[in-house]
C-alpha cells in the first residue's frame, strides 16, 4: 500500500507489481498511512485524515484539521496525529472528539510520532525528540 503525491492511495499486487485498487479522495499529497485488516487510515497535506473501508474501497470517515497532517498512528479507539502544531492531536473514535494531546512540547511543529502502550514519542522541526509517559 502506498500514498502518492497526486493524493491517491494505491494497493499493490505483490506478484505482478501492479496496483490492483486505487483509493481516491485526498486533494493533495498523502504524507502518511497505516492499515489493519479492515481499514486504512491516511493523512494528507489537504489537512485531512481519511478512514477507508478496505472491503469496499469507500471512505468510512473524514477528519478535518487546521494544518497538514504529517504523521499518524491508530488503533480501534483512537487516532494520534501530528498536524503542523507543536504537539500531537488525539481523535477519540468512540466519542468522536478531537483534543490536543500535548500542549507544552515542541517549540516548532511536531512532524513524526510513535505511540506504544503508555508512551508517545514525537519528533519536531525544532530538532528535538520528546518522550511522553501517558
MDTraj code that builds the backbone (N, CA, C; nanometers):
import mdtraj as md
import numpy as np

residues = "UNK UNK UNK UNK UNK UNK UNK UNK UNK UNK UNK UNK UNK UNK UNK UNK UNK UNK UNK UNK UNK UNK UNK UNK UNK UNK UNK UNK UNK UNK UNK UNK UNK UNK UNK UNK UNK UNK UNK UNK UNK UNK UNK UNK UNK UNK UNK UNK UNK UNK UNK UNK UNK UNK UNK UNK UNK UNK UNK UNK UNK UNK UNK UNK UNK UNK UNK UNK UNK UNK UNK UNK UNK UNK UNK UNK UNK UNK UNK UNK UNK UNK UNK UNK UNK UNK UNK UNK UNK UNK UNK UNK UNK UNK UNK UNK UNK UNK UNK UNK UNK UNK UNK UNK UNK UNK UNK UNK UNK UNK UNK UNK UNK UNK UNK UNK UNK UNK UNK UNK UNK UNK UNK UNK UNK UNK UNK UNK UNK UNK UNK UNK UNK UNK".split()
xyz = np.array([
    [0.0858, -0.1159, 0.0000],
    [0.0000, 0.0000, 0.0000],
    [0.0909, 0.1228, 0.0000],
    [0.0512, 0.2250, -0.0755],
    [0.1317, 0.3469, -0.0812],
    [0.0421, 0.4681, -0.1008],
    [0.0896, 0.5811, -0.0481],
    [0.0249, 0.7093, -0.0718],
    [0.1106, 0.7870, -0.1693],
    [0.0494, 0.8722, -0.2493],
    [0.1272, 0.9382, -0.3537],
    [0.1067, 1.0891, -0.3560],
    [0.1900, 1.1534, -0.4343],
    [0.1854, 1.2979, -0.4484],
    [0.0599, 1.3500, -0.5153],
    [-0.0106, 1.2631, -0.5873],
    [-0.1348, 1.3060, -0.6519],
    [-0.2573, 1.2870, -0.5628],
    [-0.2355, 1.2462, -0.4368],
    [-0.3457, 1.2290, -0.3423],
    [-0.4078, 1.0913, -0.3435],
    [-0.3624, 1.0030, -0.4305],
    [-0.4189, 0.8681, -0.4392],
    [-0.3498, 0.7737, -0.3414],
    [-0.4242, 0.6721, -0.3006],
    [-0.3707, 0.5623, -0.2207],
    [-0.3828, 0.4374, -0.3076],
    [-0.2718, 0.3679, -0.3249],
    [-0.2729, 0.2506, -0.4122],
    [-0.2418, 0.1240, -0.3334],
    [-0.3197, 0.0209, -0.3633],
    [-0.2963, -0.1122, -0.3087],
    [-0.2322, -0.1940, -0.4207],
    [-0.1204, -0.2592, -0.3902],
    [-0.0395, -0.3239, -0.4928],
    [-0.0517, -0.4751, -0.4874],
    [-0.0488, -0.5363, -0.6047],
    [-0.0411, -0.6814, -0.6167],
    [0.1070, -0.7180, -0.6108],
    [0.1462, -0.7907, -0.5086],
    [0.2872, -0.8220, -0.4885],
    [0.3417, -0.9161, -0.5967],
    [0.2564, -0.9946, -0.6589],
    [0.3019, -1.0863, -0.7640],
    [0.3345, -1.0124, -0.8935],
    [0.2482, -0.9182, -0.9303],
    [0.2656, -0.8507, -1.0593],
    [0.3340, -0.7152, -1.0487],
    [0.3351, -0.6573, -0.9284],
    [0.3912, -0.5242, -0.9120],
    [0.3008, -0.4138, -0.9636],
    [0.1765, -0.4474, -0.9920],
    [0.0799, -0.3514, -1.0450],
    [-0.0230, -0.3159, -0.9380],
    [-0.0738, -0.1921, -0.9417],
    [-0.1800, -0.1581, -0.8458],
    [-0.3081, -0.2341, -0.8805],
    [-0.3739, -0.2893, -0.7777],
    [-0.5000, -0.3588, -0.8046],
    [-0.6198, -0.2805, -0.7537],
    [-0.5959, -0.1747, -0.6757],
    [-0.7044, -0.0859, -0.6337],
    [-0.6444, 0.0504, -0.6049],
    [-0.7150, 0.1547, -0.6449],
    [-0.6738, 0.2918, -0.6177],
    [-0.7860, 0.3610, -0.5427],
    [-0.7516, 0.4205, -0.4289],
    [-0.8483, 0.4924, -0.3460],
    [-0.8302, 0.6416, -0.3712],
    [-0.9365, 0.7076, -0.4130],
    [-0.9310, 0.8499, -0.4454],
    [-1.0152, 0.9293, -0.3472],
    [-0.9623, 1.0423, -0.3019],
    [-1.0363, 1.1261, -0.2083],
    [-0.9560, 1.2446, -0.1589],
    [-0.8255, 1.2257, -0.1389],
    [-0.7413, 1.3377, -0.0963],
    [-0.7189, 1.4324, -0.2142],
    [-0.7038, 1.5605, -0.1835],
    [-0.6830, 1.6615, -0.2871],
    [-0.5405, 1.7167, -0.2880],
    [-0.4532, 1.6576, -0.2077],
    [-0.3123, 1.6967, -0.2000],
    [-0.2326, 1.5701, -0.1668],
    [-0.0994, 1.5769, -0.1686],
    [-0.0199, 1.4572, -0.1433],
    [-0.0540, 1.3867, -0.0119],
    [-0.0495, 1.2541, -0.0172],
    [-0.0665, 1.1701, 0.1016],
    [0.0694, 1.1612, 0.1695],
    [0.0754, 1.1994, 0.2962],
    [0.2018, 1.2046, 0.3688],
    [0.2246, 1.0852, 0.4595],
    [0.1174, 1.0140, 0.4966],
    [0.1321, 0.9030, 0.5901],
    [0.0119, 0.8107, 0.5791],
    [0.0340, 0.6859, 0.6159],
    [-0.0768, 0.5912, 0.6199],
    [-0.0425, 0.4760, 0.7124],
    [-0.1470, 0.4117, 0.7597],
    [-0.1349, 0.2904, 0.8395],
    [-0.2587, 0.2074, 0.8097],
    [-0.2446, 0.0751, 0.8140],
    [-0.3605, -0.0085, 0.7853],
    [-0.3642, -0.1297, 0.8769],
    [-0.4833, -0.1855, 0.8883],
    [-0.5035, -0.3136, 0.9541],
    [-0.5860, -0.3997, 0.8594],
    [-0.6457, -0.5057, 0.9089],
    [-0.7195, -0.5954, 0.8198],
    [-0.8511, -0.5367, 0.7686],
    [-0.9039, -0.4308, 0.8322],
    [-1.0323, -0.3729, 0.7926],
    [-1.0232, -0.2337, 0.7315],
    [-0.9279, -0.1540, 0.7769],
    [-0.9224, -0.0126, 0.7379],
    [-0.7814, 0.0288, 0.6980],
    [-0.7741, 0.1341, 0.6193],
    [-0.6504, 0.2085, 0.6013],
    [-0.6825, 0.3516, 0.6421],
    [-0.5926, 0.4108, 0.7203],
    [-0.6081, 0.5492, 0.7655],
    [-0.4965, 0.6287, 0.6999],
    [-0.5344, 0.7373, 0.6308],
    [-0.4380, 0.8164, 0.5554],
    [-0.4410, 0.9618, 0.6005],
    [-0.3238, 1.0244, 0.6004],
    [-0.3123, 1.1666, 0.6299],
    [-0.2553, 1.2385, 0.5093],
    [-0.2900, 1.3669, 0.4953],
    [-0.2534, 1.4387, 0.3735],
    [-0.2230, 1.5858, 0.4003],
    [-0.1548, 1.6453, 0.3037],
    [-0.1328, 1.7897, 0.3064],
    [-0.2623, 1.8665, 0.2842],
    [-0.3717, 1.7983, 0.2476],
    [-0.5016, 1.8657, 0.2325],
    [-0.5706, 1.8901, 0.3670],
    [-0.4960, 1.8679, 0.4771],
    [-0.5432, 1.8948, 0.6137],
    [-0.6541, 1.7993, 0.6560],
    [-0.6440, 1.6748, 0.6109],
    [-0.7455, 1.5773, 0.6499],
    [-0.6843, 1.4407, 0.6753],
    [-0.7586, 1.3640, 0.7531],
    [-0.7349, 1.2212, 0.7705],
    [-0.8582, 1.1522, 0.7164],
    [-0.8354, 1.0485, 0.6385],
    [-0.9473, 0.9694, 0.5866],
    [-0.9328, 0.8259, 0.6351],
    [-1.0451, 0.7715, 0.6796],
    [-1.0512, 0.6314, 0.7199],
    [-1.1246, 0.5581, 0.6083],
    [-1.0589, 0.4620, 0.5472],
    [-1.1116, 0.3889, 0.4324],
    [-1.1527, 0.2482, 0.4752],
    [-1.2600, 0.1998, 0.4182],
    [-1.3050, 0.0622, 0.4376],
    [-1.2370, -0.0229, 0.3302],
    [-1.1511, -0.1153, 0.3715],
    [-1.0778, -0.1947, 0.2740],
    [-1.1664, -0.2923, 0.1975],
    [-1.2792, -0.3298, 0.2540],
    [-1.3686, -0.4226, 0.1837],
    [-1.4343, -0.3558, 0.0637],
    [-1.4763, -0.2298, 0.0798],
    [-1.5495, -0.1614, -0.0270],
    [-1.4644, -0.0602, -0.1030],
    [-1.3565, -0.0127, -0.0418],
    [-1.2759, 0.0932, -0.1012],
    [-1.3334, 0.2314, -0.0785],
    [-1.4430, 0.2397, -0.0033],
    [-1.5073, 0.3675, 0.0232],
    [-1.4506, 0.4378, 0.1451],
    [-1.4778, 0.5671, 0.1540],
    [-1.4352, 0.6461, 0.2691],
    [-1.5347, 0.6233, 0.3814],
    [-1.4850, 0.5734, 0.4939],
    [-1.5668, 0.5467, 0.6113],
    [-1.5889, 0.6745, 0.6918],
    [-1.4828, 0.7565, 0.7028],
    [-1.4909, 0.8804, 0.7814],
    [-1.3809, 0.9756, 0.7362],
    [-1.4079, 1.1067, 0.7423],
    [-1.3095, 1.2103, 0.7113],
    [-1.2973, 1.3031, 0.8310],
    [-1.1747, 1.3263, 0.8749],
    [-1.1461, 1.4171, 0.9858],
    [-1.0740, 1.5385, 0.9296],
    [-1.1194, 1.6574, 0.9652],
    [-1.0601, 1.7822, 0.9163],
    [-0.9716, 1.8441, 1.0243],
    [-0.8613, 1.9031, 0.9815],
    [-0.7674, 1.9692, 1.0714],
    [-0.7364, 2.1086, 1.0185],
    [-0.6722, 2.1903, 1.1016],
    [-0.6352, 2.3262, 1.0624],
    [-0.5018, 2.3320, 0.9888],
    [-0.4256, 2.2235, 0.9955],
    [-0.2924, 2.2191, 0.9356],
    [-0.2731, 2.0850, 0.8648],
    [-0.1749, 2.0757, 0.7759],
    [-0.1480, 1.9492, 0.7079],
    [-0.1114, 1.8377, 0.8064],
    [-0.1525, 1.7179, 0.7751],
    [-0.1231, 1.6005, 0.8578],
    [0.0095, 1.5426, 0.8105],
    [0.1054, 1.5281, 0.9032],
    [0.2380, 1.4801, 0.8660],
    [0.2686, 1.3399, 0.9158],
    [0.1997, 1.2934, 1.0187],
    [0.2207, 1.1577, 1.0699],
    [0.0957, 1.1159, 1.1458],
    [0.0726, 0.9850, 1.1514],
    [-0.0422, 0.9354, 1.2271],
    [-0.0171, 0.7933, 1.2728],
    [-0.0945, 0.7544, 1.3710],
    [-0.0980, 0.6171, 1.4190],
    [-0.2372, 0.5929, 1.4742],
    [-0.2928, 0.4730, 1.4537],
    [-0.4286, 0.4479, 1.5003],
    [-0.4427, 0.3087, 1.5593],
    [-0.5468, 0.2952, 1.6405],
    [-0.5944, 0.1650, 1.6850],
    [-0.7467, 0.1718, 1.6854],
    [-0.8125, 0.0752, 1.7440],
    [-0.9589, 0.0709, 1.7379],
    [-1.0242, 0.1855, 1.8130],
    [-0.9557, 0.2463, 1.9104],
    [-1.0156, 0.3513, 1.9932],
    [-0.9734, 0.4924, 1.9565],
    [-0.8571, 0.5092, 1.8938],
    [-0.8056, 0.6452, 1.8755],
    [-0.7173, 0.6567, 1.7522],
    [-0.7020, 0.7823, 1.7097],
    [-0.6037, 0.8192, 1.6083],
    [-0.5192, 0.9304, 1.6690],
    [-0.3886, 0.9134, 1.6687],
    [-0.2964, 1.0171, 1.7136],
    [-0.2288, 1.0710, 1.5876],
    [-0.2235, 1.2039, 1.5747],
    [-0.1679, 1.2636, 1.4530],
    [-0.0880, 1.3888, 1.4846],
    [0.0120, 1.4151, 1.4017],
    [0.0805, 1.5439, 1.4047],
    [0.0270, 1.6243, 1.2868],
    [-0.0065, 1.7498, 1.3157],
    [-0.0746, 1.8317, 1.2148],
    [-0.0156, 1.9717, 1.2046],
    [0.1158, 1.9828, 1.2144],
    [0.1777, 2.1134, 1.1998],
    [0.1737, 2.1981, 1.3254],
    [0.1162, 2.1465, 1.4307],
    [0.1137, 2.2176, 1.5585],
    [0.2314, 2.1706, 1.6432],
    [0.2464, 2.2285, 1.7617],
    [0.3602, 2.1962, 1.8466],
    [0.3415, 2.0699, 1.9292],
    [0.2246, 2.0122, 1.9255],
    [0.2002, 1.8874, 1.9966],
    [0.1045, 1.7997, 1.9194],
    [0.1177, 1.6692, 1.9333],
    [0.0265, 1.5772, 1.8648],
    [-0.1188, 1.5956, 1.9081],
    [-0.2102, 1.5556, 1.8199],
    [-0.3534, 1.5636, 1.8475],
    [-0.4117, 1.4236, 1.8552],
    [-0.5143, 1.4101, 1.9375],
    [-0.5811, 1.2822, 1.9577],
    [-0.7246, 1.2924, 1.9089],
    [-0.7671, 1.1939, 1.8324],
    [-0.9076, 1.1822, 1.7938],
    [-0.9598, 1.0549, 1.8578],
    [-1.0557, 1.0700, 1.9478],
    [-1.1177, 0.9563, 2.0147],
    [-1.2257, 0.9021, 1.9225],
    [-1.2076, 0.7808, 1.8718],
    [-1.3016, 0.7240, 1.7749],
    [-1.4344, 0.6848, 1.8391],
    [-1.4363, 0.6670, 1.9704],
    [-1.5601, 0.6316, 2.0395],
    [-1.6471, 0.7543, 2.0620],
    [-1.5875, 0.8602, 2.1201],
    [-1.6639, 0.9823, 2.1494],
    [-1.6660, 1.0798, 2.0315],
    [-1.5821, 1.0539, 1.9296],
    [-1.5695, 1.1403, 1.8116],
    [-1.5243, 1.2811, 1.8494],
    [-1.4353, 1.2925, 1.9480],
    [-1.3850, 1.4208, 1.9961],
    [-1.2370, 1.4370, 1.9625],
    [-1.1999, 1.5588, 1.9202],
    [-1.0603, 1.5958, 1.8981],
    [-1.0070, 1.6607, 2.0252],
    [-0.8805, 1.6373, 2.0561],
    [-0.8165, 1.7089, 2.1665],
    [-0.6674, 1.7184, 2.1389],
    [-0.6069, 1.8255, 2.1895],
    [-0.4624, 1.8401, 2.1815],
    [-0.4044, 1.7515, 2.2896],
    [-0.3203, 1.6588, 2.2499],
    [-0.2668, 1.5624, 2.3444],
    [-0.1611, 1.6246, 2.4344],
    [-0.0743, 1.7040, 2.3745],
    [0.0345, 1.7663, 2.4491],
    [0.0431, 1.9117, 2.4066],
    [0.0468, 2.0019, 2.5015],
    [0.0475, 2.1433, 2.4660],
    [0.1802, 2.2122, 2.4923],
    [0.2687, 2.1507, 2.5652],
    [0.3946, 2.2177, 2.6001],
    [0.5142, 2.1395, 2.5477],
    [0.5018, 2.0883, 2.4274],
    [0.6058, 2.0015, 2.3744],
    [0.7112, 2.0735, 2.2952],
    [0.6972, 2.0709, 2.1668],
    [0.7969, 2.1254, 2.0769],
    [0.7792, 2.2765, 2.0616],
    [0.8899, 2.3434, 2.0285],
    [0.8830, 2.4877, 2.0036],
    [0.8523, 2.5176, 1.8569],
    [0.8607, 2.4154, 1.7732],
    [0.8204, 2.4237, 1.6326],
    [0.7324, 2.3027, 1.6048],
    [0.6663, 2.2979, 1.4908],
    [0.5707, 2.1894, 1.4660],
    [0.6286, 2.0487, 1.4808],
    [0.5504, 1.9611, 1.5431],
    [0.5833, 1.8189, 1.5510],
    [0.5487, 1.7553, 1.4173],
    [0.6368, 1.6686, 1.3673],
    [0.6140, 1.6074, 1.2363],
    [0.6150, 1.4560, 1.2376],
    [0.6633, 1.3931, 1.3402],
    [0.6694, 1.2475, 1.3464],
    [0.6218, 1.2022, 1.4833],
    [0.5665, 1.0810, 1.4884],
    [0.5240, 1.0293, 1.6179],
    [0.5205, 0.8784, 1.6172],
    [0.5255, 0.8240, 1.7356],
    [0.5092, 0.6807, 1.7583],
    [0.4439, 0.6643, 1.8942],
    [0.3328, 0.5934, 1.8977],
    [0.2599, 0.5682, 2.0221],
    [0.2693, 0.4197, 2.0519],
    [0.3115, 0.3859, 2.1739],
    [0.3222, 0.2471, 2.2137],
    [0.2901, 0.2346, 2.3608],
    [0.1892, 0.1552, 2.3908],
    [0.1474, 0.1318, 2.5283],
    [0.1222, 0.2644, 2.5999],
    [0.2052, 0.2956, 2.6986],
    [0.1845, 0.4161, 2.7793],
    [0.2785, 0.5297, 2.7411],
    [0.3413, 0.5197, 2.6237],
    [0.4385, 0.6207, 2.5827],
    [0.4065, 0.6755, 2.4443],
    [0.4442, 0.8012, 2.4261],
    [0.4341, 0.8659, 2.2959],
    [0.5677, 0.9329, 2.2693],
    [0.6228, 0.9094, 2.1524],
    [0.7467, 0.9738, 2.1104],
    [0.7122, 1.0638, 1.9929],
    [0.7564, 1.1897, 1.9991],
    [0.7314, 1.2818, 1.8885],
    [0.8616, 1.3496, 1.8480],
    [0.8738, 1.3742, 1.7189],
    [0.9882, 1.4451, 1.6645],
    [0.9406, 1.5714, 1.5966],
    [1.0148, 1.6800, 1.6159],
    [0.9686, 1.8075, 1.5623],
    [1.0713, 1.8805, 1.4796],
    [1.0255, 1.9878, 1.4156],
    [1.1138, 2.0741, 1.3365],
    [1.2113, 2.1511, 1.4247],
    [1.1907, 2.1462, 1.5555],
    [1.2841, 2.2104, 1.6476],
    [1.4050, 2.1215, 1.6760],
    [1.4202, 2.0126, 1.6000],
    [1.5333, 1.9199, 1.6102],
    [1.5384, 1.8483, 1.7441],
    [1.4223, 1.8262, 1.8054],
    [1.4175, 1.7524, 1.9311],
    [1.3237, 1.6331, 1.9178],
    [1.3497, 1.5354, 2.0017],
    [1.2620, 1.4196, 2.0164],
    [1.2112, 1.4220, 2.1592],
    [1.0808, 1.4145, 2.1757],
    [1.0193, 1.4164, 2.3084],
    [0.9610, 1.2784, 2.3369],
    [0.9800, 1.2308, 2.4582],
    [0.9219, 1.1043, 2.5029],
    [0.8268, 1.1369, 2.6160],
    [0.7018, 1.0977, 2.5984],
    [0.5969, 1.1310, 2.6930],
    [0.5425, 1.0043, 2.7577],
    [0.5291, 1.0070, 2.8892],
    [0.4588, 0.9000, 2.9604],
    [0.3129, 0.9421, 2.9699],
    [0.2244, 0.8606, 2.9187],
    [0.0823, 0.8957, 2.9174],
    [0.0081, 0.8317, 3.0334],
])
top = md.Topology()
chain = top.add_chain()
for i, resn in enumerate(residues, 1):
    res = top.add_residue(resn, chain, resSeq=i)
    for name in ("N", "CA", "C"):
        top.add_atom(name, md.element.get_by_symbol(name[0]), res)
traj = md.Trajectory(xyz[None], top)
